[in-house]
Amino acid sequence: MRLTVFRLLVSLLFFSQLLTQAGTMKVYLGTQGRGLSKGIYLCDLDSETGRLSQPRLAAEISGAGFLALHPSGKYLYSTARGDENQVAAFQIGKDYTLNRINLQPSEGSGPCHVSVDPTGRCLMVANYGSGSVAALKIDEDGSLVKSTSTHQHEGSSVNLKRQRGPHAHSIYPGPDNKFAYSPDLGIDQVVIYSLDTATATLKRAGSAPTNAGAGPRHMKFSRDGRYAYVLTELHLTVAVYSRNPENGLLGKALQEISCLPANGNSEGMSCSEIRVHPNGKFLYAANRDVEGEGRDSISVFKVLGEGRIKRIQTIPARVEIPRNIGVDPEGRWLLVAGQKSGNVPVFQITSDGTLRKTENEVKVANAMCIEFLKPGD
C-alpha cells in the first residue's frame, strides 16, 4: 500500500512538473506595414508543441522592420520607416496589444535596426540609407527622448553596386554594456563606440575591418563575451573576432566560415540574420535567394571553443526571402520570417542543435522581424 501511494505521489509530481514547464509565450512579428500588412502582429507560441496561434494585429504602424524589447518586458520599440524616418515606443498592454507612447526621429534615412541596452535606459538605431547611428534616452515611462548623440559613418568599399557609401546595418550593446558595435555594410567595418547609457551617448572608440566586399550586416556575441560573430551579407560568411573587454576593440578575425556548403551556388544569394542559442553552443544564420530560385536556407553552426565554429547543417528555410529568424528563450524552437512568401514556419531545435522541420506555420504578409516576450514578462 505504501509503495502504491509513493508511486502515485511520484507520478503526480512528474505531471505537475510537466504542467509547470508547459505553457505559451508571446511572439511579436514586425512587418513592412503596407499592402496586406498593417504593422506589428502578435502570436502565441505553444512551448511544448511549437504551434503558433493565428496572428492578430497588435499595433498599426508603417515600416516596423525591426523590433526590440525593453528588459522590463513593459515596452517594445520598433523602426517606423514609413513616410518619415522614425523610431517608435509602445507600452505592452495587459492583453499584450501595443499602445503607442511616442515617435522620435531616427536622425538619418532608412532606419533598419534598433536595440535596447540591458539597463533599459538607452535605445540605439542604425540608419541604412544615410549610414548613420544614433542613441536615444528612454524615460521612466518608456517614452523616447530626441537623440543628442548621432554619428555619421564615412567611406566606401569595392562593391560598386552596394558599397558606394556607408550603410550602417545594425547596432548592438556589447556584453558588458560599456561599448556599442555597428556593422556597416557599405564600408566593410564594424564601427565601435563607447556607450554611456545614463546619458544615451555614443563616442567613437575604433573599428574592426572585414574582408573587402564582405558587407557586414548583423552580429552577436559569445555567451562569455570573449568573441563576436559577424554575419556578412555579401560574402555569406560568419567572421569570428576576439574581443578585448578593456577597450571594447575587436582583434583580427580568427576565422571566416561560409554559411553555404562547399558545393553551394552563392550567386544571387545573401545573408540576413544571425542568432545564438541560449546555451551558447550553437549559431543560426539565414541565407536569402534574391533571384527567387528556391535556395533560401538556414545554416547551423556548432561552437567549438577558442573562437572556432563549424557548420553542421544547412536546411531549406520553407520561405521565400528569410528576412529574420528568432530562437525562443527556452531554445526549443526557431521561427523564420518569410518576407516575400508571407509565412512564418517553425523549426524544432534538437538536442544537438540541428533543426527539424515541423508542419507548424502561420501566414503574415511581409514578415520582417521576430521578437519573443520571455515567459514571466
C-alpha positions in Angstrom: 0.0 0.0 0.0 2.8 2.4 1.0 4.6 1.6 -2.3 1.5 2.3 -4.3 1.0 5.7 -2.6 4.6 6.5 -3.1 4.4 5.7 -6.9 1.2 7.8 -7.1 2.9 10.8 -5.4 5.9 10.4 -7.8 3.6 10.3 -10.8 1.7 13.4 -9.6 5.0 15.3 -9.0 6.1 14.3 -12.5 2.9 15.5 -14.2 2.9 18.7 -12.1 6.4 19.5 -13.4 5.3 18.9 -16.9 2.3 21.2 -16.4 4.7 23.9 -14.9 7.0 23.6 -17.9 4.2 23.7 -20.4 2.8 27.0 -21.5 2.8 29.7 -24.1 4.9 32.7 -24.9 4.1 35.8 -26.8 5.7 36.5 -30.2 5.7 39.9 -31.9 6.1 39.9 -35.7 7.2 43.1 -37.4 6.1 43.8 -41.0 6.5 46.5 -43.6 3.1 47.8 -42.6 1.8 48.4 -46.1 -0.2 46.5 -48.6 -1.6 43.4 -46.9 0.4 44.0 -43.7 -0.6 46.7 -41.3 2.1 46.8 -38.6 3.1 44.6 -35.7 1.4 41.3 -35.2 1.1 39.1 -32.1 1.0 35.3 -31.8 1.1 32.8 -29.0 3.8 30.1 -29.3 3.0 26.8 -27.5 6.3 26.0 -25.9 5.5 22.2 -25.9 4.3 21.7 -29.5 5.7 24.7 -31.3 2.3 25.7 -32.7 1.6 29.3 -33.4 -1.8 30.9 -32.9 -3.5 32.9 -35.6 -1.7 36.3 -35.8 -3.6 39.3 -34.6 -2.8 43.0 -35.1 -1.0 44.4 -32.0 -0.3 47.9 -33.4 -0.8 49.6 -36.7 2.4 51.3 -37.9 4.3 51.6 -41.2 7.8 50.3 -41.6 8.2 48.2 -38.4 11.0 46.2 -40.0 12.9 45.6 -36.7 11.8 45.3 -33.1 13.5 45.4 -29.7 12.0 44.6 -26.3 12.7 46.6 -23.2 14.4 44.4 -20.4 11.4 45.1 -18.1 9.1 43.4 -20.6 6.8 46.5 -20.4 7.8 48.3 -23.6 8.5 47.5 -27.2 10.4 49.6 -29.7 10.4 49.5 -33.5 11.7 51.2 -36.6 9.0 53.3 -38.1 10.3 53.8 -41.6 7.1 54.8 -43.3 6.9 58.2 -44.8 9.3 59.6 -42.3 12.4 58.1 -40.7 11.4 57.5 -37.1 11.6 55.1 -34.2 8.5 54.2 -32.1 7.9 53.4 -28.5 5.0 51.2 -27.4 3.6 50.2 -24.0 2.7 46.5 -23.8 -0.9 46.3 -22.6 -2.5 43.6 -20.3 -3.8 41.9 -23.4 -0.3 42.2 -25.0 -1.5 44.6 -27.6 0.7 47.7 -28.1 -0.2 51.2 -27.1 1.9 53.8 -28.9 3.7 56.1 -26.5 5.6 58.4 -28.9 7.7 58.7 -32.0 11.2 60.3 -32.5 13.4 60.9 -35.5 15.9 58.2 -36.2 18.4 61.0 -37.1 19.0 59.5 -40.6 17.4 57.9 -43.5 16.3 54.2 -43.8 16.2 53.1 -40.1 16.7 49.3 -40.3 17.7 48.2 -36.8 17.1 49.1 -33.1 18.4 47.7 -29.9 17.9 48.4 -26.2 20.7 48.3 -23.7 20.4 45.9 -20.7 19.6 48.7 -18.2 16.7 49.8 -20.4 17.9 53.4 -20.4 19.1 53.7 -24.0 17.7 52.8 -27.4 20.1 52.7 -30.4 19.2 52.9 -34.1 21.1 52.2 -37.3 20.1 54.0 -40.5 21.0 52.1 -43.6 20.3 54.8 -46.1 22.4 57.6 -44.6 24.9 55.3 -43.0 24.5 56.8 -39.5 23.7 55.7 -36.0 22.0 57.4 -33.1 21.3 56.8 -29.4 18.1 58.0 -27.7 17.4 58.2 -24.0 14.5 56.1 -22.7 12.5 57.8 -19.9 11.0 56.0 -16.9 7.6 55.8 -18.7 9.2 54.1 -21.7 9.0 57.1 -23.9 11.9 58.1 -26.2 13.7 61.4 -25.9 15.1 63.1 -29.1 18.6 62.0 -29.7 21.5 64.2 -28.8 24.1 61.7 -29.9 24.4 60.9 -33.6 27.3 59.7 -35.7 27.8 59.7 -39.5 29.9 56.8 -40.9 32.3 57.7 -43.7 33.8 55.7 -46.6 33.1 53.2 -49.3 34.4 49.8 -50.5 34.9 47.6 -53.5 31.3 46.6 -54.5 30.2 49.4 -56.8 26.6 48.4 -56.6 26.2 48.0 -52.8 29.2 49.9 -51.3 29.5 53.4 -52.8 28.9 54.8 -49.4 28.3 53.9 -45.7 25.3 51.7 -44.8 25.0 51.2 -41.1 23.0 47.9 -40.9 22.7 47.3 -37.2 23.9 48.4 -33.7 24.2 46.4 -30.5 25.3 47.0 -26.9 28.3 44.9 -26.1 28.4 42.1 -23.4 29.5 44.5 -20.6 27.2 47.4 -21.8 30.2 49.8 -22.0 30.5 49.6 -25.8 28.3 49.5 -28.8 29.0 47.8 -32.1 27.7 48.8 -35.6 28.3 46.6 -38.6 28.4 48.8 -41.7 27.8 47.0 -45.0 29.0 49.9 -47.1 32.4 50.4 -45.6 33.3 46.8 -44.6 33.8 47.7 -41.0 32.3 47.1 -37.5 32.3 50.6 -36.0 32.8 50.6 -32.3 31.6 53.2 -29.8 31.9 53.7 -26.1 28.5 53.8 -24.6 27.2 55.9 -21.7 23.7 54.5 -21.0 22.8 57.1 -18.4 23.1 59.9 -20.9 22.4 57.8 -24.0 25.7 59.0 -25.5 27.9 57.3 -28.1 31.6 58.2 -28.6 33.7 56.7 -31.4 36.2 54.2 -30.0 37.6 52.4 -33.1 36.6 49.9 -35.7 37.3 46.4 -37.0 37.6 45.6 -40.7 36.0 42.7 -42.6 37.3 41.4 -45.9 36.8 43.8 -48.8 33.4 43.4 -50.3 32.1 41.2 -47.4 29.3 43.6 -46.4 28.9 43.1 -42.6 25.2 43.1 -41.7 24.4 41.7 -38.2 26.4 40.3 -35.3 26.1 38.5 -32.0 28.4 37.7 -29.1 29.5 34.5 -27.4 28.0 33.7 -24.1 31.1 34.7 -22.2 31.6 37.9 -24.2 35.1 36.9 -25.5 34.1 36.6 -29.1 32.0 38.4 -31.7 30.3 36.6 -34.6 29.8 38.9 -37.6 27.5 37.9 -40.4 28.5 39.2 -43.8 25.6 39.8 -46.2 27.6 39.8 -49.5 30.2 37.1 -48.8 27.7 34.8 -46.9 30.1 34.1 -44.1 30.4 34.3 -40.3 33.6 36.0 -39.3 34.8 35.3 -35.7 36.6 38.0 -33.8 38.2 38.1 -30.3 37.0 40.9 -28.1 39.1 43.0 -25.7 36.8 43.7 -22.7 39.1 46.6 -21.5 38.8 48.8 -24.6 36.0 47.1 -26.4 38.0 46.6 -29.6 37.9 43.5 -31.8 41.1 41.8 -32.8 41.9 40.4 -36.2 39.4 37.9 -37.5 40.2 34.4 -36.1 38.1 32.6 -38.6 35.7 33.2 -41.5 33.5 30.3 -42.5 30.9 30.0 -45.3 27.2 29.8 -44.5 26.7 27.5 -47.5 28.0 24.0 -48.3 31.3 23.8 -50.3 29.3 23.0 -53.5 26.7 25.6 -52.9 26.0 28.2 -55.5 26.3 31.6 -53.9 25.5 33.7 -57.0 22.4 35.8 -56.2 22.5 34.8 -52.5 22.9 37.0 -49.4 22.7 36.6 -45.6 20.2 38.4 -43.3 20.3 37.4 -39.6 22.4 35.5 -37.1 21.3 34.2 -33.7 23.0 32.4 -30.8 21.2 29.6 -29.0 20.5 30.4 -25.3 23.0 27.8 -24.2 25.7 29.5 -26.3 26.7 26.2 -28.1 25.1 26.9 -31.5 24.6 29.7 -34.0 21.9 30.0 -36.7 22.2 32.1 -39.9 19.6 32.9 -42.6 20.5 32.7 -46.3 18.4 34.5 -48.8 17.9 33.7 -52.5 17.3 37.1 -54.1 16.9 35.5 -57.5 13.9 33.5 -56.4 15.2 30.1 -57.3 14.2 28.4 -54.1 17.6 28.2 -52.4 16.6 30.1 -49.2 18.0 28.2 -46.3 19.0 28.3 -42.6 22.5 27.2 -41.6 23.5 25.8 -38.2 27.0 26.2 -36.6 28.4 24.4 -33.6 30.6 26.5 -31.3 33.9 24.5 -30.8 35.7 26.8 -28.4 38.6 29.2 -28.6 36.6 31.2 -31.1 36.2 28.4 -33.6 32.8 27.3 -35.2 31.8 24.6 -37.5 28.8 24.5 -39.9 26.9 21.3 -39.2 23.6 21.7 -41.2 22.0 23.8 -43.9 18.3 23.2 -44.3 15.6 24.7 -46.6 14.0 27.7 -44.9 10.5 26.9 -46.1 10.0 30.6 -47.0 11.0 33.0 -49.8 13.4 35.6 -48.5 14.0 34.8 -44.8 14.4 38.4 -43.6 14.8 37.4 -40.0 15.0 34.4 -37.7 14.3 34.0 -33.9 15.2 31.4 -31.3 12.7 31.2 -28.4 14.1 32.0 -24.9 14.0 28.3 -24.0 16.0 27.3 -27.0 13.4 24.8 -28.3 12.1 26.4 -31.5 13.4 28.6 -34.3 11.0 30.8 -36.3 11.6 32.2 -39.7 10.1 35.5 -41.1 9.4 35.0 -44.8 9.3 38.5 -46.3 8.3 37.7 -49.8 6.3 34.5 -49.2 4.4 36.0 -46.2 4.7 33.0 -43.9 6.4 32.2 -40.6 7.3 28.5 -40.2 8.5 26.8 -37.0 11.5 24.5 -36.8 12.3 22.3 -33.8 15.8 22.6 -32.3 17.1 19.2 -31.4 19.5 18.3 -28.6 22.5 18.5 -31.0 21.4 22.0 -32.1 20.3 20.9 -35.6 16.9 21.9 -37.0 13.9 19.6 -37.7 11.1 20.6 -39.9 7.6 20.8 -38.4 4.2 21.5 -40.0 3.6 24.5 -37.8 3.4 27.9 -39.6 1.3 31.0 -39.9 0.6 33.5 -42.6 1.8 37.1 -42.1 2.3 39.3 -45.1 5.7 41.0 -45.5 7.1 39.3 -42.3 10.3 41.2 -41.4 11.2 40.6 -37.7 10.6 38.2 -34.8 10.8 39.2 -31.1 9.9 37.0 -28.2 8.4 38.2 -24.9 10.1 36.0 -22.3 7.8 33.9 -20.1 7.0 35.8 -16.9 7.4 39.3 -18.5 
